[in-house]
Amino acid sequence: MTDQIQELPAEQPLGQLEAVAYFHGPMPTGVTVSHEGRIFVNFPKWGDDVEFTVAEVVNGEAVAYPNEDINRSDADNLAGTLISVQSVVVDPANRLWILDTGSPLFQPTEYGGPKLVCVDLATDTVVKTILFPKDVALPTSYLNDVRFDLRRGQEGIAYITDSSDKGPNGIVVADLATGESWRRLHDHPSTKADELSEFVPVVEGRPVLERQPDSSVRPAIAMGSDGIAISSDGGRLYYCPLASRLLYSVATDALVDRSLDEVAVTATVTMEGDKGGAGDGLESDAAGYVYATNYEHNAVLRWASGSDGAWETVAHDPRLLWPDTLSLAGDGYLYVTANQLHRQPDYQNGKDQRAKPYTLFRIRVDAQPVLLR
């Protein structure tokens, strides 16, 4: 036996991660990049001290966006202020859309809270707000991520995942011209979390489970349809539950055709296979690839949609501690937030295991976004 320290083999990173910004306050989830390269992020109200729920990254620092006033939640003005934002997405027309869950601390929603807010990036002003009625954004709803096809209808269509862990899951469809919205795949099995008998998430080598006083276990992560991406031709919408390793798709023609019943819509659902690990963020590019975060393996993967090919690794790095949201920018970089979601107290027997800063990374993929306009 020797006291000499040995250099032992260790797993190697794959792909070149570049740190773009560090966050020393609340944990971020969403990220998006404008056509000119402006970067926007958001901070949901899950228990951290959130001064503003939407920000622009300016010189590496998060600054309240579009202004401080709208970021001051007002219970008497739910529709006019931001309550708790889960996603920000720049659409093909270079407008910023803010998806407000209206559900701080995952509390029941009230009308006016869950909404889509459109910001004109040329003037940094709100130009449209779409409120979701109570039969679309249910009291149990948690509106999670959104994608846009501006070729449909007069002004375009938005597709939104409802990832609730307390009620029905599904896809919300919104007409951007009329503001009308409706639910599809309501509580369909493809939108729901897998049962514990089928899926146990393993992060940093540890099963993420909620242990009960009687020594039994229950799922700690039980959220449904979360990640979402639209195919390069706009014909399919890809989605995945947070608590699952499976990827699904559905025909967008069926989602937007309100004359179809749910049986006809669900008939267009396809199970696209195992992603090689669970994750919440999805993205797509103009060449037909679908990208997915993989929180079980600290990785970002991609798959040639519609093919029988295997998923390939874009990046694998121990610093990708819970890669959350993906955003493919016009500069050929794929941006990803890493927020240590699994280290929150709820998943660590009440102890906060997160270590700041949280990081926004980017990876060169030399791909272009889907621009359906």
C-alpha positions in Angstrom: 0.0 0.0 0.0 1.3 3.5 -0.9 0.3 7.0 0.1 1.1 8.2 -3.4 -1.9 9.8 -5.0 -2.8 7.9 -8.2 -4.3 9.6 -11.3 -7.2 7.2 -11.9 -9.3 6.9 -15.1 -12.4 9.0 -15.0 -15.3 9.6 -17.5 -14.5 12.2 -20.1 -16.7 15.1 -21.2 -17.9 15.2 -24.8 -18.6 18.4 -26.7 -17.3 21.9 -26.0 -19.5 23.7 -23.5 -19.1 27.4 -23.3 -20.3 29.3 -20.2 -22.4 32.3 -21.3 -23.7 33.6 -18.0 -23.7 32.8 -14.3 -26.7 33.2 -11.9 -26.0 33.7 -8.2 -29.7 34.4 -7.2 -32.7 32.3 -8.0 -32.5 29.3 -10.3 -33.4 29.8 -14.0 -35.4 27.5 -16.2 -36.0 29.0 -19.7 -33.7 30.6 -22.2 -34.2 32.1 -25.6 -32.2 34.1 -28.1 -33.4 36.8 -30.5 -32.4 37.0 -34.1 -29.9 39.7 -33.2 -28.4 37.6 -30.4 -30.2 39.2 -27.4 -30.5 36.5 -24.6 -33.5 36.2 -22.3 -34.0 34.0 -19.3 -36.7 33.5 -16.6 -36.9 32.5 -13.0 -40.0 30.7 -11.8 -41.2 31.3 -8.2 -40.6 27.8 -6.7 -39.3 29.1 -3.3 -36.3 31.2 -4.1 -36.3 34.9 -3.6 -37.3 36.0 -7.1 -36.9 39.8 -7.6 -38.0 39.5 -11.3 -39.3 36.5 -13.1 -38.1 37.5 -16.6 -34.7 39.0 -17.5 -32.5 39.9 -20.3 -28.8 38.9 -20.0 -26.8 42.1 -20.5 -23.0 42.0 -20.2 -23.4 38.7 -18.3 -25.9 40.1 -15.8 -29.7 39.4 -15.5 -31.7 42.6 -15.8 -35.5 42.8 -15.3 -37.4 42.6 -18.7 -39.3 44.2 -20.3 -39.3 46.4 -17.2 -39.4 46.2 -13.4 -43.1 47.2 -13.0 -44.5 44.2 -15.0 -42.3 41.9 -12.9 -44.0 43.1 -9.7 -46.8 40.5 -9.2 -50.1 42.1 -8.3 -52.9 39.8 -7.0 -55.4 42.6 -8.1 -53.9 42.7 -11.6 -53.1 39.1 -12.5 -53.5 39.8 -16.2 -51.3 42.8 -16.3 -48.3 41.6 -14.2 -46.1 38.6 -14.4 -46.8 36.0 -11.7 -44.4 33.1 -12.2 -42.8 32.5 -15.6 -41.7 29.1 -16.7 -40.6 29.7 -20.3 -39.6 32.5 -22.7 -39.5 31.9 -26.4 -38.6 34.1 -29.4 -40.9 33.3 -32.3 -40.0 33.1 -36.0 -41.1 36.8 -36.4 -38.5 37.8 -33.7 -41.0 38.6 -31.0 -40.5 37.5 -27.4 -43.3 35.4 -25.9 -43.5 35.0 -22.1 -45.4 31.9 -20.8 -46.7 32.8 -17.3 -47.9 29.7 -15.3 -49.8 31.9 -12.9 -48.8 29.3 -10.4 -46.2 30.5 -7.8 -45.2 27.5 -5.6 -47.4 25.4 -7.9 -50.5 26.8 -6.3 -53.9 26.6 -8.0 -54.3 29.0 -10.9 -56.8 31.8 -11.1 -58.1 33.4 -14.3 -55.7 36.1 -15.5 -52.6 34.3 -14.1 -51.9 31.7 -16.8 -51.2 33.7 -20.0 -49.0 34.3 -23.1 -47.5 37.8 -23.2 -45.9 39.1 -26.4 -43.2 41.7 -26.3 -42.0 43.7 -29.4 -38.3 43.5 -29.2 -37.9 46.7 -31.3 -39.6 48.8 -28.6 -39.4 46.5 -25.6 -43.1 46.9 -25.0 -45.9 44.4 -24.5 -48.1 44.3 -27.6 -50.4 41.4 -26.9 -51.6 39.3 -24.0 -53.6 36.0 -24.4 -55.4 34.9 -21.3 -56.4 31.2 -20.9 -60.0 30.5 -19.7 -60.5 28.2 -16.7 -61.5 25.2 -18.9 -58.1 25.5 -20.7 -55.7 26.5 -17.9 -57.3 24.4 -15.2 -56.8 25.2 -11.5 -54.3 22.3 -11.5 -52.5 23.3 -14.7 -48.8 24.1 -14.9 -48.2 25.6 -18.4 -44.6 24.7 -19.1 -43.2 25.3 -22.6 -44.4 26.7 -26.0 -43.6 26.6 -29.7 -45.0 28.6 -32.6 -46.1 28.1 -36.2 -46.8 31.4 -37.8 -48.0 29.9 -41.1 -51.3 28.7 -39.7 -54.3 31.0 -39.3 -54.1 34.8 -39.7 -51.3 35.3 -37.2 -50.1 31.8 -36.2 -50.7 29.1 -33.7 -49.0 28.4 -30.3 -48.6 24.9 -28.8 -48.1 24.6 -25.1 -47.5 21.7 -22.7 -49.4 21.3 -19.4 -47.1 19.4 -17.2 -49.2 19.4 -14.0 -48.4 16.8 -11.3 -51.7 17.4 -9.6 -54.2 17.1 -12.4 -54.8 16.3 -16.1 -51.9 16.8 -18.6 -52.2 17.7 -22.2 -51.4 20.1 -25.0 -52.9 23.6 -25.1 -53.4 25.2 -28.6 -53.8 28.9 -29.0 -54.8 31.0 -32.0 -52.6 34.1 -31.8 -55.0 36.2 -33.9 -58.2 35.6 -32.0 -56.8 34.7 -28.6 -58.9 31.5 -28.5 -57.4 28.4 -27.0 -58.4 24.8 -26.4 -57.0 21.6 -24.9 -55.9 18.6 -26.9 -54.7 15.1 -25.7 -56.4 15.9 -22.4 -55.0 13.4 -19.9 -53.9 11.1 -22.7 -51.4 8.4 -21.6 -48.7 9.9 -23.8 -48.8 13.2 -21.9 -48.6 11.6 -18.4 -45.7 10.7 -16.1 -44.7 7.0 -16.2 -45.6 4.9 -13.2 -42.9 4.1 -10.7 -43.0 0.5 -11.8 -41.9 1.7 -15.3 -39.6 4.6 -14.5 -37.3 5.6 -11.6 -35.2 8.6 -12.4 -31.5 8.3 -11.5 -29.5 11.6 -11.2 -25.9 11.8 -10.1 -26.1 8.1 -9.4 -29.0 8.4 -7.0 -32.6 7.4 -7.5 -34.8 10.5 -7.1 -37.6 9.2 -4.9 -39.7 10.5 -2.0 -39.3 8.3 1.0 -42.2 8.0 3.3 -42.2 7.6 7.1 -43.2 3.9 6.7 -40.1 3.3 4.5 -42.1 3.1 1.3 -41.3 5.3 -1.7 -43.3 7.3 -4.1 -42.2 9.3 -7.2 -40.5 12.6 -6.4 -40.8 13.7 -10.0 -44.3 13.2 -11.4 -44.8 15.9 -14.0 -46.3 15.1 -17.4 -45.9 16.7 -20.8 -43.0 19.1 -20.5 -40.6 19.4 -23.4 -42.0 20.4 -26.8 -40.6 20.9 -30.3 -42.1 21.4 -33.7 -40.9 19.5 -36.8 -39.0 21.3 -39.5 -42.1 21.2 -41.8 -44.5 22.0 -39.1 -46.4 18.7 -39.5 -45.6 17.0 -36.2 -45.4 18.3 -32.6 -42.9 16.4 -30.4 -43.4 16.2 -26.7 -42.2 14.3 -23.7 -43.3 13.9 -20.1 -40.7 15.0 -17.5 -41.0 11.6 -15.7 -40.4 9.4 -18.7 -37.6 8.4 -21.1 -40.0 8.3 -24.1 -40.6 10.7 -26.9 -44.0 11.2 -28.6 -45.4 13.1 -31.5 -48.8 14.2 -32.8 -50.0 15.6 -36.1 -50.4 19.4 -35.9 -53.2 19.3 -38.4 -55.2 17.3 -35.9 -54.3 19.7 -33.0 -55.6 22.8 -34.8 -58.7 21.3 -36.5 -61.4 22.0 -33.9 -63.9 19.9 -35.9 -62.0 16.7 -34.9 -62.9 14.9 -31.7 -60.3 13.6 -29.3 -60.4 10.1 -30.7 -59.4 11.4 -34.1 -56.6 13.5 -32.6 -55.2 10.7 -30.5 -55.2 8.4 -33.5 -52.3 10.6 -34.9 -50.1 10.1 -31.8 -46.9 8.2 -32.4 -44.5 6.9 -29.7 -41.1 7.8 -31.2 -39.1 5.6 -28.9 -36.7 5.8 -25.9 -34.6 9.0 -25.7 -31.8 7.2 -23.8 -32.7 9.0 -20.6 -35.3 11.4 -19.1 -35.3 15.1 -19.8 -37.5 18.1 -20.0 -36.1 20.4 -22.7 -36.7 19.7 -26.5 -35.7 21.7 -29.5 -35.6 21.2 -33.3 -33.7 22.5 -36.2 -34.3 23.2 -39.9 -32.5 20.0 -41.0 -35.0 17.8 -39.1 -33.1 17.0 -35.9 -34.8 16.9 -32.6 -32.6 17.8 -29.6 -33.3 16.7 -26.0 -31.9 17.4 -22.6 -31.0 14.3 -20.5 -30.9 15.0 -16.8 -30.0 11.4 -16.0 -26.7 11.6 -17.9 -25.8 15.3 -17.7 -26.2 15.5 -21.5 -27.8 16.9 -24.5 -28.7 14.4 -27.3 -30.2 14.6 -30.8 -32.1 12.4 -33.2 -32.8 12.6 -36.9 -36.6 12.8 -36.7 -38.5 10.2 -38.6 -35.5 7.9 -38.9 -34.7 4.6 -37.3 -31.3 5.9 -36.3 -30.0 6.1 -32.7 -29.8 9.2 -30.6 -26.3 10.8 -30.6 -24.6 12.8 -27.9 -24.1 16.5 -28.6 -22.6 17.2 -25.2 -22.0 15.3 -22.0 -20.4 17.1 -19.1 -20.5 16.8 -15.3 -21.3 20.6 -15.2 -24.6 19.9 -17.0 -26.4 19.4 -13.6 -30.0 19.1 -14.7 -29.9 20.6 -18.2 -33.3 22.2 -18.5 -34.3 24.3 -21.5 -32.8 24.3 -25.0 -32.8 27.2 -27.4 -31.2 27.0 -30.9 -30.1 30.4 -32.0 -29.3 31.8 -35.5 -25.6 32.0 -34.6 -25.4 28.2 -34.8 -25.2 27.7 -31.0 -27.6 25.6 -28.9 -28.1 27.3 -25.6 -29.0 25.3 -22.4 -29.6 26.2 -18.8 -28.2 24.0 -16.0 -30.1 24.6 -12.8 -29.6 21.6 -10.4 -33.3 21.2 -10.1 -32.9 17.7 -8.5 -30.9 19.3 -5.7 -33.8 21.3 -4.4 -34.9 20.6 -0.8 -38.1 18.8 -2.0 -36.0 16.1 -3.6 -33.2 16.0 -0.9 -35.1 15.3 2.3 -35.6 19.0 3.0 -32.0 20.0 2.6 -31.0 22.4 -0.2 -28.1 20.8 -2.0 -27.8 23.3 -4.8 -24.4 25.1 -5.2 -24.3 28.5 -6.9 -23.8 29.7 -9.5 -26.3 28.2 -11.9 -25.0 28.4 -15.5 -26.2 29.2 -19.0 -24.1 27.3 -21.5 -24.0 27.1 -25.2 -22.8 24.4 -27.6 -21.8 24.9 -31.3 -24.0 22.7 -33.4 -23.9 24.6 -36.7 -27.6 24.3 -37.2 -30.4 26.7 -37.9 -33.8 27.1 -36.0 -37.1 26.1 -37.5 -38.6 29.2 -38.9 -42.3 28.5 -39.7 -43.6 31.8 -40.9 
